[in-house]
């Protein structure tokens, strides 16, 4: 998640586009979102197979969560807040 945040932060307008897509209900559609969802699905499946992550997680939900996090703390100077929020999300994704 932090690598995605780094990637998004390096590209002008990505955070704003994610927020706009999420607000419009279009998050999870289009070629870029499709690719992000595929990567998330692979990571989530590998984590579930390893017993590290829950197996009931929808990649679209995680993408929406990431969009929300970046809308609140996507700027480089907000990185400490983003790190804290990602820690909370990852803790919620862990297998219990």
N, C-alpha and C positions, 0 to 999 in steps of 0.2 A: 504494500500500500504506500509505503514511503517512497519507494522507487517510482511508482506511478505519480505521486505528488511532485517528485523532482522533475519528472518528464513533463508534466503539465505546467509546472512553474516556469520551465525553460521556453515554453511556446506561448507567445502572446495570444491572449484571448481564449485559451483552452478552458481555464476555470470559469470564465464568464459564459462560454458556450455550454459547458456542462450544467451550470446553474439554470440557464435559459431552457435547455432541453428538459431538465428535470421539472421545472416549474410548468412547462407546457404539457407535460405528460408524455413527451416523445422520447424520454430517456430509454435507451435500449434498442433504438432503431437506427438504421443507417450503417454504412460500411465501417466507420471508425468504432461505433458502439458495438457492432457485431464482432469486430476483432478484439475489443476489450473484453466482451462477454466470453469469447472463446478462451482467452488467456485466463480470465478469472475461473472459468469452469475447470480448466486443467489444474490450476493451483488448488482449488477447493477439493477436487477429486483426489489429487495426490495427498493432500493433507488428511482427508477422511480415510483414505486407504492406509495411511501410516498411523491412524488412530489419534492424530493430533487435532483435527478439526471435526466439528459436527458434520454429519452426513446429510442433513436436511436443509442445507443452505442453498438458496437460489442465487446464481451469479448476478442476475438483474438487481436483486435486493442489495447485494454488496456494491454494485456499481452505483446505485442510488445513494447509498450511505457515503461512498467516496465523493460523489458530487456534492452532497450536503456538507461534508467536512471541508472540502475545498472552497465552498461558498463562504464558510465562516472563517477559515484560517488558511487560505490558499496563497497569501502573499509571503515572500521570503522572510519578512520580519516577524511573521506570525508562526514561524516554524516550531518554537517550543510548545505553543498551544496545540498545533496540529499533531505533534508527537504524542502529547498527552491523550488527545482524543483518539488517535489511532490505537494506542495501548488499550483503551477501554473497549473499542470495537473488537480488536483481536482477542481480548479476553473473553468476549461474548461469543466468539466463533469457536473457541476451544472445545474439544470433546470433554464431556463431564463423566 
